[in-house]
Amino acid sequence: MPNVGLIARNQRLFALRAVRTVAEQHGIRQFLDIGSGPHHAPNVHEAAQAVDPACRVVYVDRDEAVMAQASARWQGDARVGCLTADARAPESILRSPVVRRTIDFAEPVGLLLASVFLFVEDKDAPAGIIERLVGALPSGSYVVFSQGTYDYDGDQSTVELLTALYAEGGVTVTPRDKATIAGFLERAGLEILDPGIVATNQWRPDADAPPGDEADSCIHAALAYKP
């Protein structure tokens, strides 16, 4: 898949722009990144702390090796927590001592659900998981959401190939359309902010960014607000 690197970079850059947006423009100082995946530079906490060094982040992923590496890297930094847990078990995240020690749920939170629900099947009730996670957040919180889709892939060849490659590795992925994603967010009581649900490289691009083709995304992106 020659364009998979570009798809991944567009996804990562969207997440970092969204973190910067809610930190700079909305004053969010704590972030919960569920399904954080392997860590790269800059990381979510680095993007947030570039706005305010006091920003706190908890990374959550079900991959023990990924979390062990992250824990070793940021050990001793009270502003960064690492938790091995599965997004499909939201209570294990919300009740975790790591999360409770780092995140103050009396204050607004930035919740990142960046491309994690691609790996949550319909049988696992993704809408209910999102509703539970958002339900734990106070008013004034923000949700950064992205999800793989067929919507930007004309003949569906790229996403179909990616889905097949995941399946060869024993991983089931579930691309979803814009209406389904909107339903997830709205059921959770969220307001989707401008520019709505768009391709990752179309979501508030930096002024100096080259024009992006939606086919180089294959991922829906949105920022939502909890009133």
Disulfide bonds with the S-S distance in Angstrom:
none
